[in-house]
């Protein structure tokens, strides 16, 4: 799942401001001993981020979506799916998360909480945060044009990543199915997050980068 989905699930999991920071920088933090390095509150967000990545990757909706995307995007189908799922969440934010208000207000709340802790972020997370705010990605992901532009920018990260640029075409070709998969995933991950309100349940080990990792959730794409 991508940034917006992580923020939504983190909210339902009851993360405090420091936990929100940990959830945001989760991809940029390496190693298992995060409590010693970051303290318990930030570490809880980091572990929640890792556990959410693992749970969402295993979810049947994600498996089905990657199967559908694979003929278009090949080994990059998981990377593309993260972006497309965030698009469906942003586009249907009011219906999928009515408890959280409008997408604009939620994005502002998250951005303000993170801005107050920006200096504590790893450098690459700071760079991504600045780009995210500058380009308005949290809200912009509701816009198909923005999503298509992001996918094309991502496809230029590596020589062999061209199939990522076909992500939006794949989405349009299988829109009903992929929207259904994304909605199912978001709803189930929200419920999953609600079961992890107890900090002792936040667990989660570092997810090892795959061969096709573009570091998309930790690097600016525009």
C-alpha positions in Angstrom: 0.0 0.0 0.0 1.1 3.5 -0.6 1.3 6.6 1.5 -2.4 7.6 1.7 -3.5 4.1 2.6 -0.8 3.9 5.3 -1.9 7.1 6.8 -5.6 6.0 6.8 -4.8 2.7 8.4 -2.5 4.3 10.9 -5.3 6.7 11.9 -7.6 3.8 12.6 -4.8 2.0 14.5 -4.7 5.0 16.9 -1.2 6.2 16.1 -0.2 9.4 17.9 1.9 12.1 16.3 5.2 10.3 16.7 3.6 7.0 15.5 2.5 8.9 12.4 6.1 9.9 11.8 7.2 6.3 12.1 4.5 5.1 9.8 5.6 7.7 7.2 9.3 6.9 7.3 8.8 3.2 7.5 10.4 2.4 4.1 13.4 4.5 4.8 14.3 2.9 8.2 16.3 -0.3 8.1 17.1 -2.9 10.8 15.2 -4.7 13.5 16.1 -2.7 16.6 13.9 0.3 15.9 12.9 0.9 19.5 16.5 1.5 20.5 17.1 3.9 17.6 13.8 5.7 17.5 12.0 5.2 20.8 8.8 3.3 21.4 6.2 5.7 19.9 8.0 6.2 16.6 9.0 2.5 16.5 5.4 1.6 16.8 4.6 3.4 13.6 7.5 1.8 11.9 6.5 -1.6 12.9 2.8 -0.9 12.0 4.0 0.2 8.5 6.0 -3.0 8.0 3.2 -5.2 9.3 0.7 -3.4 7.0 2.9 -3.9 4.0 3.1 -7.6 4.7 -0.6 -8.1 5.4 -1.7 -6.1 2.3 0.7 -7.9 0.1 -0.8 -11.3 1.2 -4.4 -10.1 0.9 -6.4 -12.0 -1.7 -7.5 -8.7 -3.4 -3.8 -7.7 -3.9 -3.0 -11.1 -5.3 -5.9 -10.9 -7.8 -4.9 -7.3 -8.8 -1.3 -8.3 -9.4 -2.5 -11.2 -11.5 -4.6 -8.8 -13.7 -1.8 -6.3 -14.0 1.0 -8.7 -14.7 0.4 -9.0 -18.5 0.7 -5.2 -18.7 3.3 -4.5 -16.1 5.2 -7.7 -15.6 7.3 -7.9 -12.5 6.4 -4.3 -11.7 2.7 -5.2 -11.1 3.0 -4.9 -7.3 4.6 -1.5 -7.6 1.8 -0.3 -9.9 -0.9 -1.8 -7.7 0.3 0.2 -4.7 -0.3 3.4 -6.7 -3.6 2.3 -8.2 -5.0 1.3 -4.8 -4.2 4.7 -3.4 -6.0 6.3 -6.4 -9.1 4.3 -5.7 -8.9 5.3 -2.0 -8.4 9.0 -2.8 -11.2 9.0 -5.5 -13.7 7.3 -3.1 -12.4 8.7 0.2 -15.7 10.0 1.4 -17.4 6.6 0.9 -14.5 4.4 2.1 -13.6 6.5 5.1 -16.6 8.6 6.1 -15.3 8.8 9.7 -12.3 10.8 8.5 -14.0 13.8 6.8 -12.9 15.1 3.4 -9.7 14.0 1.7 -8.5 17.6 1.7 -8.9 18.0 5.5 -7.4 14.6 6.2 -4.4 15.4 4.0 -3.9 18.7 5.7 -4.0 17.1 9.2 -1.5 14.5 8.2 0.8 17.0 6.5 0.7 19.4 9.4 1.6 16.6 11.9 4.5 15.5 9.8 5.8 19.0 9.1 6.3 19.6 12.8 8.6 16.5 12.8 10.3 16.9 9.5 13.7 17.4 10.9 13.5 14.0 12.6 13.0 12.3 9.3 15.7 10.5 7.4 17.0 12.7 4.6 15.2 10.8 1.8 12.0 11.0 3.7 12.4 14.7 4.1 12.9 15.0 0.4 9.9 12.9 -0.4 7.8 14.9 2.1 8.8 18.2 0.5 7.9 16.8 -3.0 4.6 15.3 -1.7 3.5 18.7 -0.3 4.8 20.7 -3.3 2.9 18.5 -5.8 -0.1 17.9 -3.5 0.1 14.1 -4.1 -2.2 13.0 -1.3 -5.2 14.8 -2.8 -3.8 14.6 -6.4 -4.0 10.9 -6.5 -7.8 11.2 -6.9 -7.0 12.7 -10.4 -6.4 10.1 -13.1 -4.1 12.5 -15.0 -1.9 12.8 -11.9 -1.8 9.1 -11.4 -0.8 8.5 -15.1 1.9 11.1 -14.8 3.3 9.5 -11.6 3.4 6.1 -13.2 5.2 7.4 -16.2 7.7 9.3 -14.0 8.3 6.1 -12.0 8.9 4.1 -15.2 11.9 6.2 -15.9 13.7 5.3 -12.6 15.3 2.2 -14.1 16.0 1.1 -17.7 13.8 -2.0 -17.4 10.9 -0.2 -15.6 9.1 0.9 -18.8 6.1 -1.4 -18.1 5.2 0.8 -15.1 4.1 3.4 -17.7 1.4 1.0 -18.8 -0.2 1.0 -15.4 -3.0 3.4 -16.1 -3.9 1.7 -19.4 -4.2 -1.5 -17.5 -6.4 0.2 -14.9 -8.7 1.5 -17.6 -8.9 -1.9 -19.2 -9.8 -3.7 -16.0 -11.3 -0.8 -14.1 -14.3 -2.5 -12.4 -12.3 -5.4 -11.2 -9.3 -3.4 -9.9 -11.6 -0.9 -8.2 -13.4 -3.7 -6.5 -10.1 -5.2 -5.4 -8.9 -1.9 -4.0 -12.1 -1.3 -2.1 -12.0 -4.7 -0.6 -8.3 -4.2 0.4 -8.9 -0.8 2.0 -11.9 -2.0 4.0 -10.1 -5.1 5.3 -6.9 -3.2 6.1 -8.9 -0.6 8.0 -10.4 -3.4 10.1 -7.0 -4.9 10.5 -5.7 -1.5 11.7 -8.5 -1.3 14.3 -7.3 -4.6 15.8 -3.9 -3.1 16.4 -4.8 -0.1 18.5 -3.0 -1.9 21.4 0.7 -0.9 20.9 1.8 -4.4 21.9 0.2 -5.7 18.7 2.0 -3.5 16.3 4.9 -6.1 15.5 6.2 -6.4 12.0 9.7 -7.0 10.7 11.5 -5.1 7.9 10.3 -6.1 4.5 13.2 -6.8 2.3 13.3 -4.8 -1.0 12.3 -6.9 -4.0 14.4 -6.9 -7.2 11.8 -4.6 -8.8 11.8 -2.1 -5.9 11.9 1.4 -7.3 12.0 2.9 -3.8 8.8 4.7 -4.9 7.6 5.4 -1.4 10.8 7.1 -0.4 11.9 9.1 -3.4 10.4 12.1 -5.2 9.0 11.2 -8.6 8.6 14.7 -10.0 
